[in-house]
């Protein structure tokens, strides 16, 4: 009696499918990581920009946003907006990144800084 094996090469197919799955998971993981790094960079830049501007909000309010812009740009972000009102500074920063397969994405965040005795801050 002769046994016919009809599953020749099935192992190769499963290995290829498994490797494709590992590759997809790795690519998604890298893209999520790039997005998180960009968002954290924007958040850090906004925080530091707001603190730098708040330091000068009372002494030189006209130039406070200029100082925030320099700090935000040094940290690899773009200043989207800056507002000074009553010693409180609100800064918005954004970071643009290119994600493979998804195109260019912009991650933006804002931060507020000012004296500790101002209610609602």
Rosetta constraint file for C-alpha pairs under 8 A:
AtomPair CA 9 CA 13 HARMONIC 6.63 0.50
AtomPair CA 10 CA 14 HARMONIC 6.36 0.50
AtomPair CA 11 CA 15 HARMONIC 6.21 0.50
AtomPair CA 12 CA 16 HARMONIC 6.21 0.50
AtomPair CA 13 CA 17 HARMONIC 6.18 0.50
AtomPair CA 14 CA 18 HARMONIC 5.99 0.50
AtomPair CA 15 CA 19 HARMONIC 6.09 0.50
AtomPair CA 16 CA 20 HARMONIC 6.12 0.50
AtomPair CA 17 CA 21 HARMONIC 6.23 0.50
AtomPair CA 18 CA 22 HARMONIC 6.28 0.50
AtomPair CA 19 CA 23 HARMONIC 6.09 0.50
AtomPair CA 20 CA 24 HARMONIC 6.20 0.50
AtomPair CA 21 CA 25 HARMONIC 6.22 0.50
AtomPair CA 22 CA 26 HARMONIC 6.14 0.50
AtomPair CA 23 CA 27 HARMONIC 6.20 0.50
AtomPair CA 24 CA 28 HARMONIC 6.19 0.50
AtomPair CA 25 CA 29 HARMONIC 6.05 0.50
AtomPair CA 26 CA 30 HARMONIC 6.17 0.50
AtomPair CA 27 CA 31 HARMONIC 6.25 0.50
AtomPair CA 28 CA 32 HARMONIC 6.15 0.50
AtomPair CA 29 CA 33 HARMONIC 6.12 0.50
AtomPair CA 30 CA 34 HARMONIC 6.14 0.50
AtomPair CA 31 CA 35 HARMONIC 6.18 0.50
AtomPair CA 31 CA 99 HARMONIC 6.34 0.50
AtomPair CA 31 CA 100 HARMONIC 7.60 0.50
AtomPair CA 32 CA 36 HARMONIC 6.18 0.50
AtomPair CA 33 CA 37 HARMONIC 6.16 0.50
AtomPair CA 34 CA 38 HARMONIC 6.19 0.50
AtomPair CA 34 CA 99 HARMONIC 7.69 0.50
AtomPair CA 35 CA 39 HARMONIC 6.14 0.50
AtomPair CA 35 CA 97 HARMONIC 7.78 0.50
AtomPair CA 35 CA 107 HARMONIC 7.78 0.50
AtomPair CA 36 CA 40 HARMONIC 6.04 0.50
AtomPair CA 37 CA 41 HARMONIC 6.05 0.50
AtomPair CA 38 CA 42 HARMONIC 6.22 0.50
AtomPair CA 38 CA 95 HARMONIC 6.03 0.50
AtomPair CA 38 CA 96 HARMONIC 7.49 0.50
AtomPair CA 38 CA 97 HARMONIC 7.04 0.50
AtomPair CA 38 CA 107 HARMONIC 6.49 0.50
AtomPair CA 39 CA 43 HARMONIC 6.13 0.50
AtomPair CA 39 CA 95 HARMONIC 7.18 0.50
AtomPair CA 39 CA 107 HARMONIC 5.39 0.50
AtomPair CA 39 CA 108 HARMONIC 6.85 0.50
AtomPair CA 39 CA 109 HARMONIC 7.65 0.50
AtomPair CA 40 CA 44 HARMONIC 5.99 0.50
AtomPair CA 41 CA 45 HARMONIC 6.06 0.50
AtomPair CA 41 CA 75 HARMONIC 7.20 0.50
AtomPair CA 41 CA 76 HARMONIC 7.18 0.50
AtomPair CA 41 CA 77 HARMONIC 7.13 0.50
AtomPair CA 41 CA 95 HARMONIC 7.20 0.50
AtomPair CA 42 CA 46 HARMONIC 6.10 0.50
AtomPair CA 42 CA 76 HARMONIC 7.92 0.50
AtomPair CA 42 CA 77 HARMONIC 5.91 0.50
AtomPair CA 42 CA 93 HARMONIC 5.61 0.50
AtomPair CA 42 CA 94 HARMONIC 5.26 0.50
AtomPair CA 42 CA 95 HARMONIC 5.57 0.50
AtomPair CA 42 CA 107 HARMONIC 6.82 0.50
AtomPair CA 42 CA 108 HARMONIC 6.06 0.50
AtomPair CA 42 CA 109 HARMONIC 6.23 0.50
AtomPair CA 43 CA 47 HARMONIC 6.13 0.50
AtomPair CA 43 CA 93 HARMONIC 7.28 0.50
AtomPair CA 43 CA 108 HARMONIC 7.58 0.50
AtomPair CA 43 CA 109 HARMONIC 5.68 0.50
AtomPair CA 43 CA 110 HARMONIC 6.92 0.50
AtomPair CA 43 CA 111 HARMONIC 7.58 0.50
AtomPair CA 44 CA 48 HARMONIC 6.11 0.50
AtomPair CA 44 CA 75 HARMONIC 7.74 0.50
AtomPair CA 45 CA 49 HARMONIC 5.87 0.50
AtomPair CA 45 CA 71 HARMONIC 7.00 0.50
AtomPair CA 45 CA 72 HARMONIC 4.72 0.50
AtomPair CA 45 CA 73 HARMONIC 7.73 0.50
AtomPair CA 45 CA 75 HARMONIC 5.53 0.50
AtomPair CA 45 CA 76 HARMONIC 7.48 0.50
AtomPair CA 45 CA 77 HARMONIC 6.38 0.50
AtomPair CA 45 CA 93 HARMONIC 6.59 0.50
AtomPair CA 46 CA 50 HARMONIC 6.00 0.50
AtomPair CA 46 CA 72 HARMONIC 6.43 0.50
AtomPair CA 46 CA 79 HARMONIC 7.91 0.50
AtomPair CA 46 CA 91 HARMONIC 5.75 0.50
AtomPair CA 46 CA 92 HARMONIC 5.76 0.50
AtomPair CA 46 CA 93 HARMONIC 5.18 0.50
AtomPair CA 46 CA 109 HARMONIC 6.90 0.50
AtomPair CA 46 CA 110 HARMONIC 5.67 0.50
AtomPair CA 46 CA 111 HARMONIC 5.45 0.50
AtomPair CA 47 CA 51 HARMONIC 6.26 0.50
AtomPair CA 47 CA 91 HARMONIC 7.73 0.50
AtomPair CA 47 CA 110 HARMONIC 7.53 0.50
AtomPair CA 47 CA 111 HARMONIC 5.28 0.50
AtomPair CA 47 CA 112 HARMONIC 7.34 0.50
AtomPair CA 47 CA 113 HARMONIC 7.90 0.50
AtomPair CA 48 CA 52 HARMONIC 6.08 0.50
AtomPair CA 48 CA 68 HARMONIC 7.70 0.50
AtomPair CA 48 CA 71 HARMONIC 6.75 0.50
AtomPair CA 48 CA 72 HARMONIC 7.14 0.50
AtomPair CA 49 CA 53 HARMONIC 6.11 0.50
AtomPair CA 49 CA 67 HARMONIC 7.39 0.50
AtomPair CA 49 CA 68 HARMONIC 4.16 0.50
AtomPair CA 49 CA 69 HARMONIC 6.79 0.50
AtomPair CA 49 CA 70 HARMONIC 7.88 0.50
AtomPair CA 49 CA 71 HARMONIC 5.35 0.50
AtomPair CA 49 CA 72 HARMONIC 5.43 0.50
AtomPair CA 49 CA 91 HARMONIC 6.68 0.50
AtomPair CA 50 CA 54 HARMONIC 5.92 0.50
AtomPair CA 50 CA 68 HARMONIC 6.27 0.50
AtomPair CA 50 CA 89 HARMONIC 5.94 0.50
AtomPair CA 50 CA 90 HARMONIC 6.20 0.50
AtomPair CA 50 CA 91 HARMONIC 5.44 0.50
AtomPair CA 50 CA 111 HARMONIC 6.18 0.50
AtomPair CA 50 CA 112 HARMONIC 5.91 0.50
AtomPair CA 50 CA 113 HARMONIC 5.43 0.50
AtomPair CA 51 CA 55 HARMONIC 6.26 0.50
AtomPair CA 51 CA 68 HARMONIC 7.96 0.50
AtomPair CA 51 CA 113 HARMONIC 5.71 0.50
AtomPair CA 51 CA 114 HARMONIC 7.52 0.50
AtomPair CA 52 CA 56 HARMONIC 7.05 0.50
AtomPair CA 52 CA 64 HARMONIC 7.55 0.50
AtomPair CA 52 CA 67 HARMONIC 6.44 0.50
AtomPair CA 52 CA 68 HARMONIC 5.76 0.50
AtomPair CA 52 CA 71 HARMONIC 7.33 0.50
AtomPair CA 53 CA 57 HARMONIC 5.95 0.50
AtomPair CA 53 CA 64 HARMONIC 4.45 0.50
AtomPair CA 53 CA 65 HARMONIC 5.82 0.50
AtomPair CA 53 CA 66 HARMONIC 7.92 0.50
AtomPair CA 53 CA 67 HARMONIC 5.93 0.50
AtomPair CA 53 CA 68 HARMONIC 5.15 0.50
AtomPair CA 53 CA 89 HARMONIC 6.54 0.50
AtomPair CA 54 CA 58 HARMONIC 7.80 0.50
AtomPair CA 54 CA 64 HARMONIC 7.11 0.50
AtomPair CA 54 CA 87 HARMONIC 6.69 0.50
AtomPair CA 54 CA 88 HARMONIC 6.44 0.50
AtomPair CA 54 CA 89 HARMONIC 5.65 0.50
AtomPair CA 54 CA 113 HARMONIC 5.85 0.50
AtomPair CA 54 CA 114 HARMONIC 5.24 0.50
AtomPair CA 54 CA 115 HARMONIC 7.84 0.50
AtomPair CA 55 CA 64 HARMONIC 7.90 0.50
AtomPair CA 55 CA 114 HARMONIC 7.80 0.50
AtomPair CA 56 CA 60 HARMONIC 5.31 0.50
AtomPair CA 56 CA 61 HARMONIC 6.21 0.50
AtomPair CA 56 CA 63 HARMONIC 7.65 0.50
AtomPair CA 56 CA 64 HARMONIC 5.36 0.50
AtomPair CA 57 CA 61 HARMONIC 4.52 0.50
AtomPair CA 57 CA 64 HARMONIC 5.72 0.50
AtomPair CA 57 CA 84 HARMONIC 6.77 0.50
AtomPair CA 57 CA 87 HARMONIC 5.06 0.50
AtomPair CA 57 CA 88 HARMONIC 7.09 0.50
AtomPair CA 57 CA 89 HARMONIC 7.16 0.50
AtomPair CA 57 CA 114 HARMONIC 7.97 0.50
AtomPair CA 58 CA 87 HARMONIC 5.71 0.50
AtomPair CA 60 CA 64 HARMONIC 6.26 0.50
AtomPair CA 61 CA 65 HARMONIC 7.72 0.50
AtomPair CA 61 CA 84 HARMONIC 7.00 0.50
AtomPair CA 63 CA 67 HARMONIC 6.46 0.50
AtomPair CA 64 CA 68 HARMONIC 6.37 0.50
AtomPair CA 64 CA 84 HARMONIC 7.81 0.50
AtomPair CA 65 CA 69 HARMONIC 6.07 0.50
AtomPair CA 65 CA 82 HARMONIC 5.89 0.50
AtomPair CA 65 CA 83 HARMONIC 7.35 0.50
AtomPair CA 65 CA 84 HARMONIC 7.75 0.50
AtomPair CA 66 CA 70 HARMONIC 6.44 0.50
AtomPair CA 67 CA 71 HARMONIC 6.39 0.50
AtomPair CA 68 CA 72 HARMONIC 6.05 0.50
AtomPair CA 68 CA 79 HARMONIC 7.90 0.50
AtomPair CA 68 CA 82 HARMONIC 7.83 0.50
AtomPair CA 68 CA 91 HARMONIC 7.66 0.50
AtomPair CA 69 CA 73 HARMONIC 6.08 0.50
AtomPair CA 69 CA 78 HARMONIC 7.67 0.50
AtomPair CA 69 CA 79 HARMONIC 5.73 0.50
AtomPair CA 70 CA 74 HARMONIC 6.11 0.50
AtomPair CA 71 CA 75 HARMONIC 6.38 0.50
AtomPair CA 72 CA 76 HARMONIC 6.72 0.50
AtomPair CA 72 CA 77 HARMONIC 5.54 0.50
AtomPair CA 72 CA 78 HARMONIC 6.32 0.50
AtomPair CA 72 CA 79 HARMONIC 6.20 0.50
AtomPair CA 72 CA 93 HARMONIC 7.05 0.50
AtomPair CA 73 CA 77 HARMONIC 5.12 0.50
AtomPair CA 73 CA 78 HARMONIC 5.75 0.50
AtomPair CA 73 CA 79 HARMONIC 7.22 0.50
AtomPair CA 76 CA 95 HARMONIC 7.30 0.50
AtomPair CA 77 CA 93 HARMONIC 6.21 0.50
AtomPair CA 77 CA 94 HARMONIC 5.55 0.50
AtomPair CA 77 CA 95 HARMONIC 4.95 0.50
AtomPair CA 77 CA 96 HARMONIC 7.97 0.50
AtomPair CA 78 CA 93 HARMONIC 5.48 0.50
AtomPair CA 78 CA 94 HARMONIC 5.28 0.50
AtomPair CA 78 CA 95 HARMONIC 6.37 0.50
AtomPair CA 79 CA 91 HARMONIC 7.41 0.50
AtomPair CA 79 CA 92 HARMONIC 6.10 0.50
AtomPair CA 79 CA 93 HARMONIC 4.58 0.50
AtomPair CA 79 CA 94 HARMONIC 6.60 0.50
AtomPair CA 80 CA 91 HARMONIC 7.61 0.50
AtomPair CA 80 CA 92 HARMONIC 5.18 0.50
AtomPair CA 80 CA 93 HARMONIC 5.10 0.50
AtomPair CA 80 CA 94 HARMONIC 6.43 0.50
AtomPair CA 81 CA 90 HARMONIC 7.90 0.50
AtomPair CA 81 CA 91 HARMONIC 5.72 0.50
AtomPair CA 81 CA 92 HARMONIC 5.05 0.50
AtomPair CA 81 CA 93 HARMONIC 7.12 0.50
AtomPair CA 82 CA 89 HARMONIC 7.07 0.50
AtomPair CA 82 CA 90 HARMONIC 5.67 0.50
AtomPair CA 82 CA 91 HARMONIC 4.49 0.50
AtomPair CA 82 CA 92 HARMONIC 6.43 0.50
AtomPair CA 83 CA 89 HARMONIC 5.62 0.50
AtomPair CA 83 CA 90 HARMONIC 5.28 0.50
AtomPair CA 83 CA 91 HARMONIC 6.64 0.50
AtomPair CA 84 CA 88 HARMONIC 5.72 0.50
AtomPair CA 84 CA 89 HARMONIC 4.53 0.50
AtomPair CA 84 CA 90 HARMONIC 6.65 0.50
AtomPair CA 85 CA 89 HARMONIC 6.51 0.50
AtomPair CA 87 CA 114 HARMONIC 5.84 0.50
AtomPair CA 87 CA 115 HARMONIC 7.03 0.50
AtomPair CA 88 CA 112 HARMONIC 7.03 0.50
AtomPair CA 88 CA 113 HARMONIC 5.77 0.50
AtomPair CA 88 CA 114 HARMONIC 4.37 0.50
AtomPair CA 88 CA 115 HARMONIC 7.12 0.50
AtomPair CA 89 CA 112 HARMONIC 5.58 0.50
AtomPair CA 89 CA 113 HARMONIC 5.36 0.50
AtomPair CA 89 CA 114 HARMONIC 6.17 0.50
AtomPair CA 90 CA 110 HARMONIC 6.97 0.50
AtomPair CA 90 CA 111 HARMONIC 5.69 0.50
AtomPair CA 90 CA 112 HARMONIC 4.33 0.50
AtomPair CA 90 CA 113 HARMONIC 6.59 0.50
AtomPair CA 91 CA 110 HARMONIC 5.44 0.50
AtomPair CA 91 CA 111 HARMONIC 5.38 0.50
AtomPair CA 91 CA 112 HARMONIC 6.35 0.50
AtomPair CA 92 CA 108 HARMONIC 7.06 0.50
AtomPair CA 92 CA 109 HARMONIC 5.66 0.50
AtomPair CA 92 CA 110 HARMONIC 3.98 0.50
AtomPair CA 92 CA 111 HARMONIC 6.41 0.50
AtomPair CA 93 CA 108 HARMONIC 5.64 0.50
AtomPair CA 93 CA 109 HARMONIC 5.73 0.50
AtomPair CA 93 CA 110 HARMONIC 6.15 0.50
AtomPair CA 94 CA 106 HARMONIC 6.51 0.50
AtomPair CA 94 CA 107 HARMONIC 5.43 0.50
AtomPair CA 94 CA 108 HARMONIC 4.03 0.50
AtomPair CA 94 CA 109 HARMONIC 6.47 0.50
AtomPair CA 95 CA 106 HARMONIC 5.62 0.50
AtomPair CA 95 CA 107 HARMONIC 5.25 0.50
AtomPair CA 95 CA 108 HARMONIC 6.39 0.50
AtomPair CA 96 CA 104 HARMONIC 6.77 0.50
AtomPair CA 96 CA 105 HARMONIC 5.68 0.50
AtomPair CA 96 CA 106 HARMONIC 4.29 0.50
AtomPair CA 96 CA 107 HARMONIC 6.29 0.50
AtomPair CA 97 CA 104 HARMONIC 5.58 0.50
AtomPair CA 97 CA 105 HARMONIC 5.51 0.50
AtomPair CA 97 CA 106 HARMONIC 6.41 0.50
AtomPair CA 98 CA 102 HARMONIC 7.65 0.50
AtomPair CA 98 CA 103 HARMONIC 5.52 0.50
AtomPair CA 98 CA 104 HARMONIC 4.21 0.50
AtomPair CA 98 CA 105 HARMONIC 6.23 0.50
AtomPair CA 99 CA 103 HARMONIC 5.31 0.50
AtomPair CA 99 CA 104 HARMONIC 6.04 0.50
AtomPair CA 99 CA 105 HARMONIC 7.18 0.50
AtomPair CA 112 CA 121 HARMONIC 7.41 0.50
AtomPair CA 113 CA 121 HARMONIC 7.38 0.50
AtomPair CA 114 CA 118 HARMONIC 7.58 0.50
AtomPair CA 114 CA 121 HARMONIC 7.42 0.50
AtomPair CA 116 CA 121 HARMONIC 7.54 0.50
